[in-house]
């Protein structure tokens, strides 16, 4: 059995309907949990008008905490796989059935993510090295002309994104989990309100399972990057990255060094110079 969850906060109804519709193109999905962090229940009639959905209104305790509400229900229902997805993701056709077949054929894979594009057709670097504090500072605050080489390395711009590889950091906009892996390592760390929860859960699963980028299918992610334009979201981003590095280590993180070294050693690479990173 496969389930899915979308966490919303004042999401536009048409965007939410589109996201749910994409998921339900896969007949194997039994339920889409919509966990609404909005101040009101205005989205309830939108969700309840769509079959195979369950609306859950909860206080806004963050992205990971919201998805955990749905994941716990999915586990209780006996789900084998659970999709965590943003409302600003879309695709044509059915991308989930091929991904489920891939997971069935590879029982050592704990989570898989597809190839991701921006709406304009550019590739989105949704699989990355585990970041150092410098990587995130440079990405957020320094001009691209000063950091291009470093960002290309961190965002794996030289990787051949037409080939699968095992990656310790998969972006949280679309993650298909094996429920057994979540039982093994735990759910999202609710200390992180937003932003580093995907880094944290991928690396925890990566310790015991393969965490795969698999380009057999592709999706489109709008990726608003609100912390670049909204001071409140920037503050939330910084506070939660501080918590992340307090948990795993700032400059000394032996596991990060090992995982990144293994990733770069096995990474399938483009034969040419590759594009510049756009994160």
KEDREN-946362 format. One record per residue (C-alpha): residue number from 1; x, y, z. Coordinates in Angstrom, 3 decimals. Example, Ala and Ser with C-alpha at 12.3 -4.5 7.8 and 13.67 -1.06 7.14 Angstrom:
! KEDREN-946362
<rec><seq>1</seq><east>12.300</east><north>-4.500</north><up>7.800</up></rec>
<rec><seq>2</seq><east>13.670</east><north>-1.060</north><up>7.140</up></rec>
! end
This chain:
! KEDREN-946362
<rec><seq>1</seq><east>0.000</east><north>0.000</north><up>0.000</up></rec>
<rec><seq>2</seq><east>1.201</east><north>3.503</north><up>-0.858</up></rec>
<rec><seq>3</seq><east>0.188</east><north>6.761</north><up>0.807</up></rec>
<rec><seq>4</seq><east>1.220</east><north>10.393</north><up>0.368</up></rec>
<rec><seq>5</seq><east>1.203</east><north>13.637</north><up>2.308</up></rec>
<rec><seq>6</seq><east>1.238</east><north>17.327</north><up>1.490</up></rec>
<rec><seq>7</seq><east>1.723</east><north>19.935</north><up>4.219</up></rec>
<rec><seq>8</seq><east>-0.018</east><north>23.211</north><up>3.421</up></rec>
<rec><seq>9</seq><east>-0.020</east><north>26.727</north><up>4.815</up></rec>
<rec><seq>10</seq><east>-2.370</east><north>29.137</north><up>3.076</up></rec>
<rec><seq>11</seq><east>-1.783</east><north>27.254</north><up>-0.168</up></rec>
<rec><seq>12</seq><east>-3.757</east><north>28.365</north><up>-3.220</up></rec>
<rec><seq>13</seq><east>-6.647</east><north>25.925</north><up>-3.792</up></rec>
<rec><seq>14</seq><east>-5.846</east><north>25.466</north><up>-7.480</up></rec>
<rec><seq>15</seq><east>-2.230</east><north>24.577</north><up>-6.656</up></rec>
<rec><seq>16</seq><east>-3.345</east><north>22.038</north><up>-4.065</up></rec>
<rec><seq>17</seq><east>-5.903</east><north>20.461</north><up>-6.405</up></rec>
<rec><seq>18</seq><east>-3.241</east><north>20.112</north><up>-9.104</up></rec>
<rec><seq>19</seq><east>-0.774</east><north>18.463</north><up>-6.721</up></rec>
<rec><seq>20</seq><east>-3.343</east><north>15.970</north><up>-5.410</up></rec>
<rec><seq>21</seq><east>-4.453</east><north>15.207</north><up>-8.958</up></rec>
<rec><seq>22</seq><east>-0.883</east><north>14.389</north><up>-9.977</up></rec>
<rec><seq>23</seq><east>-0.520</east><north>11.934</north><up>-7.082</up></rec>
<rec><seq>24</seq><east>-3.838</east><north>10.217</north><up>-7.718</up></rec>
<rec><seq>25</seq><east>-2.914</east><north>9.414</north><up>-11.314</up></rec>
<rec><seq>26</seq><east>-1.170</east><north>6.455</north><up>-9.700</up></rec>
<rec><seq>27</seq><east>-3.835</east><north>3.875</north><up>-8.892</up></rec>
<rec><seq>28</seq><east>-1.600</east><north>2.354</north><up>-6.202</up></rec>
<rec><seq>29</seq><east>-2.006</east><north>5.416</north><up>-3.936</up></rec>
<rec><seq>30</seq><east>-4.717</east><north>4.631</north><up>-1.407</up></rec>
<rec><seq>31</seq><east>-4.780</east><north>7.964</north><up>0.456</up></rec>
<rec><seq>32</seq><east>-3.374</east><north>11.487</north><up>0.199</up></rec>
<rec><seq>33</seq><east>-3.132</east><north>13.127</north><up>3.626</up></rec>
<rec><seq>34</seq><east>-3.375</east><north>16.915</north><up>3.459</up></rec>
<rec><seq>35</seq><east>-1.977</east><north>18.300</north><up>6.704</up></rec>
<rec><seq>36</seq><east>-3.073</east><north>21.920</north><up>6.899</up></rec>
<rec><seq>37</seq><east>-1.057</east><north>24.344</north><up>9.047</up></rec>
<rec><seq>38</seq><east>-3.162</east><north>27.332</north><up>7.977</up></rec>
<rec><seq>39</seq><east>-4.837</east><north>29.559</north><up>10.601</up></rec>
<rec><seq>40</seq><east>-8.299</east><north>28.539</north><up>9.332</up></rec>
<rec><seq>41</seq><east>-9.828</east><north>25.443</north><up>7.749</up></rec>
<rec><seq>42</seq><east>-10.629</east><north>27.192</north><up>4.478</up></rec>
<rec><seq>43</seq><east>-8.965</east><north>24.372</north><up>2.519</up></rec>
<rec><seq>44</seq><east>-11.089</east><north>21.631</north><up>4.093</up></rec>
<rec><seq>45</seq><east>-13.895</east><north>21.724</north><up>1.435</up></rec>
<rec><seq>46</seq><east>-11.270</east><north>21.760</north><up>-1.327</up></rec>
<rec><seq>47</seq><east>-9.662</east><north>18.571</north><up>-0.021</up></rec>
<rec><seq>48</seq><east>-12.867</east><north>16.800</north><up>0.980</up></rec>
<rec><seq>49</seq><east>-14.278</east><north>17.281</north><up>-2.527</up></rec>
<rec><seq>50</seq><east>-11.547</east><north>14.951</north><up>-3.858</up></rec>
<rec><seq>51</seq><east>-11.803</east><north>11.208</north><up>-3.328</up></rec>
<rec><seq>52</seq><east>-8.994</east><north>9.249</north><up>-1.611</up></rec>
<rec><seq>53</seq><east>-7.930</east><north>12.244</north><up>0.484</up></rec>
<rec><seq>54</seq><east>-7.952</east><north>12.949</north><up>4.214</up></rec>
<rec><seq>55</seq><east>-7.877</east><north>16.510</north><up>5.562</up></rec>
<rec><seq>56</seq><east>-6.065</east><north>17.066</north><up>8.887</up></rec>
<rec><seq>57</seq><east>-5.918</east><north>20.543</north><up>10.449</up></rec>
<rec><seq>58</seq><east>-3.092</east><north>20.967</north><up>12.982</up></rec>
<rec><seq>59</seq><east>-1.143</east><north>23.815</north><up>14.635</up></rec>
<rec><seq>60</seq><east>1.789</east><north>25.069</north><up>12.598</up></rec>
<rec><seq>61</seq><east>4.670</east><north>23.202</north><up>14.218</up></rec>
<rec><seq>62</seq><east>6.672</east><north>23.009</north><up>11.014</up></rec>
<rec><seq>63</seq><east>7.139</east><north>21.050</north><up>7.791</up></rec>
<rec><seq>64</seq><east>8.560</east><north>17.882</north><up>9.308</up></rec>
<rec><seq>65</seq><east>6.100</east><north>17.813</north><up>12.216</up></rec>
<rec><seq>66</seq><east>3.198</east><north>18.137</north><up>9.788</up></rec>
<rec><seq>67</seq><east>4.385</east><north>15.270</north><up>7.619</up></rec>
<rec><seq>68</seq><east>4.995</east><north>13.161</north><up>10.725</up></rec>
<rec><seq>69</seq><east>1.282</east><north>13.428</north><up>11.566</up></rec>
<rec><seq>70</seq><east>0.491</east><north>11.813</north><up>8.209</up></rec>
<rec><seq>71</seq><east>3.347</east><north>9.299</north><up>8.315</up></rec>
<rec><seq>72</seq><east>2.200</east><north>7.963</north><up>11.697</up></rec>
<rec><seq>73</seq><east>-1.276</east><north>7.424</north><up>10.278</up></rec>
<rec><seq>74</seq><east>0.209</east><north>5.758</north><up>7.188</up></rec>
<rec><seq>75</seq><east>2.252</east><north>3.400</north><up>9.365</up></rec>
<rec><seq>76</seq><east>-0.826</east><north>2.526</north><up>11.425</up></rec>
<rec><seq>77</seq><east>-2.724</east><north>1.838</north><up>8.176</up></rec>
<rec><seq>78</seq><east>-0.016</east><north>-0.603</north><up>7.032</up></rec>
<rec><seq>79</seq><east>1.556</east><north>1.441</north><up>4.216</up></rec>
<rec><seq>80</seq><east>4.654</east><north>0.040</north><up>2.508</up></rec>
<rec><seq>81</seq><east>5.650</east><north>3.333</north><up>0.859</up></rec>
<rec><seq>82</seq><east>4.929</east><north>6.959</north><up>1.680</up></rec>
<rec><seq>83</seq><east>5.423</east><north>9.991</north><up>-0.550</up></rec>
<rec><seq>84</seq><east>6.317</east><north>13.353</north><up>1.005</up></rec>
<rec><seq>85</seq><east>5.626</east><north>16.138</north><up>-1.477</up></rec>
<rec><seq>86</seq><east>5.293</east><north>19.914</north><up>-1.744</up></rec>
<rec><seq>87</seq><east>2.151</east><north>21.455</north><up>-3.183</up></rec>
<rec><seq>88</seq><east>4.252</east><north>23.348</north><up>-5.763</up></rec>
<rec><seq>89</seq><east>5.252</east><north>20.119</north><up>-7.554</up></rec>
<rec><seq>90</seq><east>3.619</east><north>18.869</north><up>-10.750</up></rec>
<rec><seq>91</seq><east>4.102</east><north>16.379</north><up>-13.568</up></rec>
<rec><seq>92</seq><east>2.426</east><north>14.820</north><up>-16.574</up></rec>
<rec><seq>93</seq><east>1.248</east><north>11.227</north><up>-16.586</up></rec>
<rec><seq>94</seq><east>2.030</east><north>8.770</north><up>-13.796</up></rec>
<rec><seq>95</seq><east>5.536</east><north>9.074</north><up>-12.322</up></rec>
<rec><seq>96</seq><east>4.822</east><north>7.155</north><up>-9.132</up></rec>
<rec><seq>97</seq><east>4.176</east><north>3.697</north><up>-10.601</up></rec>
<rec><seq>98</seq><east>7.685</east><north>3.453</north><up>-12.162</up></rec>
<rec><seq>99</seq><east>9.213</east><north>4.675</north><up>-8.896</up></rec>
<rec><seq>100</seq><east>7.295</east><north>2.080</north><up>-6.891</up></rec>
<rec><seq>101</seq><east>8.457</east><north>-0.615</north><up>-9.308</up></rec>
<rec><seq>102</seq><east>12.029</east><north>0.616</north><up>-8.809</up></rec>
<rec><seq>103</seq><east>11.633</east><north>0.403</north><up>-5.023</up></rec>
<rec><seq>104</seq><east>10.143</east><north>-3.101</north><up>-5.268</up></rec>
<rec><seq>105</seq><east>13.132</east><north>-4.202</north><up>-7.362</up></rec>
<rec><seq>106</seq><east>15.663</east><north>-2.617</north><up>-4.970</up></rec>
<rec><seq>107</seq><east>14.762</east><north>-3.571</north><up>-1.388</up></rec>
<rec><seq>108</seq><east>17.902</east><north>-1.897</north><up>0.013</up></rec>
<rec><seq>109</seq><east>16.702</east><north>1.566</north><up>-1.103</up></rec>
<rec><seq>110</seq><east>15.176</east><north>3.538</north><up>1.765</up></rec>
<rec><seq>111</seq><east>14.190</east><north>6.681</north><up>-0.149</up></rec>
<rec><seq>112</seq><east>14.227</east><north>7.704</north><up>-3.790</up></rec>
<rec><seq>113</seq><east>13.886</east><north>11.056</north><up>-5.558</up></rec>
<rec><seq>114</seq><east>13.350</east><north>11.716</north><up>-9.286</up></rec>
<rec><seq>115</seq><east>14.922</east><north>14.131</north><up>-11.734</up></rec>
<rec><seq>116</seq><east>13.623</east><north>17.656</north><up>-11.089</up></rec>
<rec><seq>117</seq><east>13.189</east><north>20.617</north><up>-13.432</up></rec>
<rec><seq>118</seq><east>12.261</east><north>24.261</north><up>-12.940</up></rec>
<rec><seq>119</seq><east>9.122</east><north>25.423</north><up>-14.783</up></rec>
<rec><seq>120</seq><east>11.344</east><north>27.013</north><up>-17.457</up></rec>
<rec><seq>121</seq><east>12.882</east><north>23.618</north><up>-18.247</up></rec>
<rec><seq>122</seq><east>16.233</east><north>24.111</north><up>-16.501</up></rec>
<rec><seq>123</seq><east>17.525</east><north>21.237</north><up>-14.395</up></rec>
<rec><seq>124</seq><east>17.057</east><north>21.704</north><up>-10.636</up></rec>
<rec><seq>125</seq><east>19.859</east><north>20.294</north><up>-8.494</up></rec>
<rec><seq>126</seq><east>17.731</east><north>18.306</north><up>-6.063</up></rec>
<rec><seq>127</seq><east>20.505</east><north>15.950</north><up>-4.901</up></rec>
<rec><seq>128</seq><east>23.531</east><north>17.431</north><up>-3.176</up></rec>
<rec><seq>129</seq><east>26.552</east><north>16.884</north><up>-1.000</up></rec>
<rec><seq>130</seq><east>26.035</east><north>17.221</north><up>2.732</up></rec>
<rec><seq>131</seq><east>26.664</east><north>20.927</north><up>3.334</up></rec>
<rec><seq>132</seq><east>29.302</east><north>22.580</north><up>5.456</up></rec>
<rec><seq>133</seq><east>28.453</east><north>25.890</north><up>7.168</up></rec>
<rec><seq>134</seq><east>30.560</east><north>27.635</north><up>4.534</up></rec>
<rec><seq>135</seq><east>28.575</east><north>26.079</north><up>1.673</up></rec>
<rec><seq>136</seq><east>25.301</east><north>27.448</north><up>2.998</up></rec>
<rec><seq>137</seq><east>26.719</east><north>30.850</north><up>3.931</up></rec>
<rec><seq>138</seq><east>28.281</east><north>31.266</north><up>0.500</up></rec>
<rec><seq>139</seq><east>25.151</east><north>30.064</north><up>-1.310</up></rec>
<rec><seq>140</seq><east>22.909</east><north>32.451</north><up>0.585</up></rec>
<rec><seq>141</seq><east>24.995</east><north>35.605</north><up>1.015</up></rec>
<rec><seq>142</seq><east>27.856</east><north>35.790</north><up>-1.506</up></rec>
<rec><seq>143</seq><east>27.596</east><north>36.707</north><up>-5.201</up></rec>
<rec><seq>144</seq><east>27.572</east><north>33.797</north><up>-7.631</up></rec>
<rec><seq>145</seq><east>30.708</east><north>35.078</north><up>-9.344</up></rec>
<rec><seq>146</seq><east>32.690</east><north>34.469</north><up>-6.131</up></rec>
<rec><seq>147</seq><east>31.282</east><north>31.049</north><up>-5.312</up></rec>
<rec><seq>148</seq><east>30.548</east><north>29.389</north><up>-8.663</up></rec>
<rec><seq>149</seq><east>33.181</east><north>26.682</north><up>-8.405</up></rec>
<rec><seq>150</seq><east>32.289</east><north>25.820</north><up>-4.820</up></rec>
<rec><seq>151</seq><east>28.540</east><north>25.800</north><up>-5.574</up></rec>
<rec><seq>152</seq><east>29.012</east><north>23.641</north><up>-8.666</up></rec>
<rec><seq>153</seq><east>30.733</east><north>21.081</north><up>-6.445</up></rec>
<rec><seq>154</seq><east>28.196</east><north>21.245</north><up>-3.596</up></rec>
<rec><seq>155</seq><east>25.184</east><north>21.035</north><up>-5.958</up></rec>
<rec><seq>156</seq><east>26.801</east><north>18.233</north><up>-8.008</up></rec>
<rec><seq>157</seq><east>26.543</east><north>20.210</north><up>-11.237</up></rec>
<rec><seq>158</seq><east>29.154</east><north>17.955</north><up>-12.859</up></rec>
<rec><seq>159</seq><east>27.098</east><north>14.808</north><up>-12.198</up></rec>
<rec><seq>160</seq><east>25.433</east><north>12.986</north><up>-15.061</up></rec>
<rec><seq>161</seq><east>21.804</east><north>13.449</north><up>-14.028</up></rec>
<rec><seq>162</seq><east>20.703</east><north>10.872</north><up>-16.573</up></rec>
<rec><seq>163</seq><east>22.206</east><north>8.148</north><up>-14.370</up></rec>
<rec><seq>164</seq><east>21.152</east><north>6.973</north><up>-10.903</up></rec>
<rec><seq>165</seq><east>23.423</east><north>7.444</north><up>-7.894</up></rec>
<rec><seq>166</seq><east>23.384</east><north>7.029</north><up>-4.129</up></rec>
<rec><seq>167</seq><east>23.266</east><north>10.485</north><up>-2.529</up></rec>
<rec><seq>168</seq><east>23.231</east><north>11.490</north><up>1.178</up></rec>
<rec><seq>169</seq><east>21.094</east><north>14.624</north><up>0.658</up></rec>
<rec><seq>170</seq><east>17.862</east><north>14.603</north><up>-1.361</up></rec>
<rec><seq>171</seq><east>15.700</east><north>17.719</north><up>-1.521</up></rec>
<rec><seq>172</seq><east>12.456</east><north>17.440</north><up>0.453</up></rec>
<rec><seq>173</seq><east>10.090</east><north>18.666</north><up>-2.273</up></rec>
<rec><seq>174</seq><east>9.516</east><north>15.065</north><up>-3.428</up></rec>
<rec><seq>175</seq><east>10.740</east><north>12.039</north><up>-1.449</up></rec>
<rec><seq>176</seq><east>9.334</east><north>8.530</north><up>-1.819</up></rec>
<rec><seq>177</seq><east>10.116</east><north>6.654</north><up>1.412</up></rec>
<rec><seq>178</seq><east>10.101</east><north>2.977</north><up>2.202</up></rec>
<rec><seq>179</seq><east>8.122</east><north>2.839</north><up>5.438</up></rec>
<rec><seq>180</seq><east>10.447</east><north>0.139</north><up>6.790</up></rec>
<rec><seq>181</seq><east>13.312</east><north>2.654</north><up>6.552</up></rec>
<rec><seq>182</seq><east>11.326</east><north>5.228</north><up>8.510</up></rec>
<rec><seq>183</seq><east>10.577</east><north>2.629</north><up>11.149</up></rec>
<rec><seq>184</seq><east>14.287</east><north>1.860</north><up>11.242</up></rec>
<rec><seq>185</seq><east>15.722</east><north>5.374</north><up>11.653</up></rec>
<rec><seq>186</seq><east>12.750</east><north>7.446</north><up>12.818</up></rec>
<rec><seq>187</seq><east>10.615</east><north>10.175</north><up>11.282</up></rec>
<rec><seq>188</seq><east>11.450</east><north>13.836</north><up>10.619</up></rec>
<rec><seq>189</seq><east>13.284</east><north>15.545</north><up>13.476</up></rec>
<rec><seq>190</seq><east>10.692</east><north>18.002</north><up>14.778</up></rec>
<rec><seq>191</seq><east>13.332</east><north>20.283</north><up>16.279</up></rec>
<rec><seq>192</seq><east>13.689</east><north>21.677</north><up>12.755</up></rec>
<rec><seq>193</seq><east>10.721</east><north>23.883</north><up>11.944</up></rec>
<rec><seq>194</seq><east>11.696</east><north>24.161</north><up>8.282</up></rec>
<rec><seq>195</seq><east>14.596</east><north>23.758</north><up>5.792</up></rec>
<rec><seq>196</seq><east>17.186</east><north>21.237</north><up>7.094</up></rec>
<rec><seq>197</seq><east>14.728</east><north>18.449</north><up>7.923</up></rec>
<rec><seq>198</seq><east>15.322</east><north>16.867</north><up>4.496</up></rec>
<rec><seq>199</seq><east>19.117</east><north>16.911</north><up>4.936</up></rec>
<rec><seq>200</seq><east>18.761</east><north>15.344</north><up>8.368</up></rec>
<rec><seq>201</seq><east>16.390</east><north>12.525</north><up>7.418</up></rec>
<rec><seq>202</seq><east>18.245</east><north>11.622</north><up>4.220</up></rec>
<rec><seq>203</seq><east>21.577</east><north>11.277</north><up>5.984</up></rec>
<rec><seq>204</seq><east>20.026</east><north>9.207</north><up>8.785</up></rec>
<rec><seq>205</seq><east>18.544</east><north>6.811</north><up>6.234</up></rec>
<rec><seq>206</seq><east>21.798</east><north>6.896</north><up>4.226</up></rec>
<rec><seq>207</seq><east>23.614</east><north>5.390</north><up>7.221</up></rec>
<rec><seq>208</seq><east>21.657</east><north>2.131</north><up>6.845</up></rec>
<rec><seq>209</seq><east>20.021</east><north>2.167</north><up>3.395</up></rec>
<rec><seq>210</seq><east>20.692</east><north>3.484</north><up>-0.080</up></rec>
<rec><seq>211</seq><east>19.195</east><north>6.946</north><up>-0.688</up></rec>
<rec><seq>212</seq><east>18.851</east><north>7.167</north><up>-4.439</up></rec>
<rec><seq>213</seq><east>18.563</east><north>9.841</north><up>-7.073</up></rec>
<rec><seq>214</seq><east>16.760</east><north>8.007</north><up>-9.883</up></rec>
<rec><seq>215</seq><east>16.184</east><north>9.811</north><up>-13.210</up></rec>
<rec><seq>216</seq><east>13.797</east><north>7.219</north><up>-14.626</up></rec>
<rec><seq>217</seq><east>11.031</east><north>9.831</north><up>-14.240</up></rec>
<rec><seq>218</seq><east>10.983</east><north>13.600</north><up>-13.827</up></rec>
<rec><seq>219</seq><east>8.856</east><north>16.256</north><up>-12.115</up></rec>
<rec><seq>220</seq><east>8.599</east><north>20.060</north><up>-12.115</up></rec>
<rec><seq>221</seq><east>9.168</east><north>21.998</north><up>-8.888</up></rec>
<rec><seq>222</seq><east>8.398</east><north>25.727</north><up>-8.747</up></rec>
<rec><seq>223</seq><east>10.823</east><north>26.217</north><up>-5.799</up></rec>
<rec><seq>224</seq><east>9.951</east><north>29.712</north><up>-4.578</up></rec>
<rec><seq>225</seq><east>13.059</east><north>29.944</north><up>-2.297</up></rec>
<rec><seq>226</seq><east>11.169</east><north>32.323</north><up>-0.020</up></rec>
<rec><seq>227</seq><east>14.080</east><north>32.833</north><up>2.381</up></rec>
<rec><seq>228</seq><east>15.846</east><north>34.801</north><up>-0.358</up></rec>
<rec><seq>229</seq><east>13.156</east><north>37.486</north><up>-0.435</up></rec>
<rec><seq>230</seq><east>11.387</east><north>37.297</north><up>2.939</up></rec>
<rec><seq>231</seq><east>13.287</east><north>38.394</north><up>6.047</up></rec>
<rec><seq>232</seq><east>11.106</east><north>36.324</north><up>8.369</up></rec>
<rec><seq>233</seq><east>11.760</east><north>33.177</north><up>6.321</up></rec>
<rec><seq>234</seq><east>15.481</east><north>34.011</north><up>6.206</up></rec>
<rec><seq>235</seq><east>15.522</east><north>34.177</north><up>10.007</up></rec>
<rec><seq>236</seq><east>13.727</east><north>30.816</north><up>10.215</up></rec>
<rec><seq>237</seq><east>16.239</east><north>29.357</north><up>7.763</up></rec>
<rec><seq>238</seq><east>19.229</east><north>30.589</north><up>9.754</up></rec>
<rec><seq>239</seq><east>17.855</east><north>29.476</north><up>13.139</up></rec>
<rec><seq>240</seq><east>17.129</east><north>25.976</north><up>11.864</up></rec>
<rec><seq>241</seq><east>20.471</east><north>25.587</north><up>10.091</up></rec>
<rec><seq>242</seq><east>22.095</east><north>26.594</north><up>13.398</up></rec>
<rec><seq>243</seq><east>20.171</east><north>23.755</north><up>15.065</up></rec>
<rec><seq>244</seq><east>21.210</east><north>21.361</north><up>12.305</up></rec>
<rec><seq>245</seq><east>24.928</east><north>22.084</north><up>12.717</up></rec>
<rec><seq>246</seq><east>24.596</east><north>21.923</north><up>16.496</up></rec>
<rec><seq>247</seq><east>23.216</east><north>18.416</north><up>16.051</up></rec>
<rec><seq>248</seq><east>25.692</east><north>17.071</north><up>13.476</up></rec>
<rec><seq>249</seq><east>28.767</east><north>19.261</north><up>13.889</up></rec>
<rec><seq>250</seq><east>29.918</east><north>22.536</north><up>12.431</up></rec>
<rec><seq>251</seq><east>33.440</east><north>22.194</north><up>11.053</up></rec>
<rec><seq>252</seq><east>34.077</east><north>18.731</north><up>12.477</up></rec>
<rec><seq>253</seq><east>31.590</east><north>16.187</north><up>11.128</up></rec>
<rec><seq>254</seq><east>33.319</east><north>12.875</north><up>10.430</up></rec>
<rec><seq>255</seq><east>30.235</east><north>11.275</north><up>8.899</up></rec>
<rec><seq>256</seq><east>29.691</east><north>14.212</north><up>6.531</up></rec>
<rec><seq>257</seq><east>33.271</east><north>13.947</north><up>5.349</up></rec>
<rec><seq>258</seq><east>32.952</east><north>10.200</north><up>4.774</up></rec>
<rec><seq>259</seq><east>29.583</east><north>10.364</north><up>3.007</up></rec>
<rec><seq>260</seq><east>30.731</east><north>13.187</north><up>0.717</up></rec>
<rec><seq>261</seq><east>33.977</east><north>11.400</north><up>-0.088</up></rec>
<rec><seq>262</seq><east>32.092</east><north>8.209</north><up>-0.995</up></rec>
<rec><seq>263</seq><east>29.592</east><north>10.199</north><up>-3.068</up></rec>
<rec><seq>264</seq><east>32.259</east><north>11.986</north><up>-5.115</up></rec>
<rec><seq>265</seq><east>34.210</east><north>8.770</north><up>-5.639</up></rec>
<rec><seq>266</seq><east>31.204</east><north>6.957</north><up>-7.137</up></rec>
<rec><seq>267</seq><east>29.485</east><north>9.915</north><up>-8.839</up></rec>
<rec><seq>268</seq><east>28.688</east><north>9.415</north><up>-12.562</up></rec>
<rec><seq>269</seq><east>30.124</east><north>12.477</north><up>-14.252</up></rec>
<rec><seq>270</seq><east>29.394</east><north>14.402</north><up>-17.418</up></rec>
<rec><seq>271</seq><east>32.064</east><north>14.122</north><up>-20.104</up></rec>
<rec><seq>272</seq><east>31.955</east><north>17.894</north><up>-20.766</up></rec>
<rec><seq>273</seq><east>32.352</east><north>20.813</north><up>-18.323</up></rec>
<rec><seq>274</seq><east>28.694</east><north>20.716</north><up>-17.259</up></rec>
<rec><seq>275</seq><east>26.341</east><north>23.631</north><up>-16.572</up></rec>
<rec><seq>276</seq><east>26.720</east><north>26.230</north><up>-13.857</up></rec>
<rec><seq>277</seq><east>24.802</east><north>25.436</north><up>-10.700</up></rec>
<rec><seq>278</seq><east>21.461</east><north>27.094</north><up>-10.066</up></rec>
<rec><seq>279</seq><east>20.252</east><north>26.160</north><up>-6.612</up></rec>
! end
